[in-house]
Amino acid sequence: MEYLCRICGKREAEPQGWRLVIELNKPGTEIKNTIFILDQWDEDRAKDPHATCFCSDECESRYLADRHQQLVA
């Protein structure tokens, strides 16, 4: 399987050192867009349909900043 960085488009088959963010809505509450930031690569979680992959801290930070702007707008 090959993974794609959501920001820069870099592709990697073995993305060691990459970052993961998982976004979920919390069922039964009004909490939306709960974001889980995983500090280490997890192959199983990377396959989750709610997971987003990033090749670097910079790409992850850029995504989170853009996401924050969307949520508060």
C-alpha positions as CSV (number, residue, x, y, z in Angstrom):
1,M,0.0,0.0,0.0
2,E,1.2,3.5,-0.7
3,Y,0.4,6.5,1.4
4,L,-0.1,10.1,0.3
5,C,0.7,13.3,2.2
6,R,-2.5,15.3,2.3
7,I,-0.6,18.6,1.9
8,C,2.4,18.2,-0.4
9,G,1.4,15.1,-2.3
10,K,4.5,13.1,-1.4
11,R,3.9,9.3,-1.8
12,E,5.6,6.6,0.3
13,A,5.1,2.8,0.6
14,E,6.9,2.6,4.0
15,P,6.2,6.0,5.7
16,Q,8.2,5.6,8.8
17,G,8.3,8.9,10.7
18,W,5.1,10.1,9.1
19,R,2.3,11.6,11.2
20,L,-1.4,10.7,11.4
21,V,-4.4,12.7,12.3
22,I,-7.8,11.1,12.8
23,E,-10.9,13.2,12.7
24,L,-14.2,11.9,14.2
25,N,-17.6,13.2,15.3
26,K,-18.4,12.1,18.9
27,P,-21.7,10.1,18.7
28,G,-24.4,11.1,21.1
29,T,-23.0,14.6,21.7
30,E,-22.9,17.9,19.9
31,I,-19.1,17.6,19.7
32,K,-18.0,17.7,16.1
33,N,-14.6,17.4,14.4
34,T,-12.7,15.8,17.3
35,I,-9.1,15.5,16.2
36,F,-6.7,12.9,17.4
37,I,-3.0,13.5,16.6
38,L,-0.9,10.3,16.8
39,D,2.7,10.9,17.6
40,Q,4.0,7.8,15.9
41,W,3.2,5.9,12.7
42,D,0.6,3.2,13.1
43,E,0.0,1.1,9.9
44,D,-3.5,-0.2,11.1
45,R,-4.7,3.3,12.0
46,A,-3.4,4.8,8.8
47,K,-5.8,2.6,6.9
48,D,-8.8,4.0,8.8
49,P,-11.1,6.0,6.5
50,H,-11.0,8.9,9.0
51,A,-7.1,9.1,9.0
52,T,-5.1,11.7,7.2
53,C,-1.4,11.1,6.6
54,F,1.4,13.7,6.6
55,C,5.1,13.3,5.7
56,S,6.3,15.9,8.1
57,D,5.5,18.0,11.1
58,E,5.3,21.0,8.8
59,C,2.6,19.5,6.6
60,E,0.7,18.3,9.7
61,S,0.8,21.8,11.2
62,R,-0.3,23.4,7.9
63,Y,-3.3,21.1,7.7
64,L,-4.3,21.7,11.3
65,A,-4.1,25.5,10.8
66,D,-6.2,25.3,7.6
67,R,-8.7,23.0,9.4
68,H,-8.9,25.4,12.3
69,Q,-9.7,28.2,10.0
70,Q,-12.5,26.2,8.3
71,L,-14.0,25.3,11.7
72,V,-14.1,28.8,13.1
73,A,-15.3,30.5,9.8
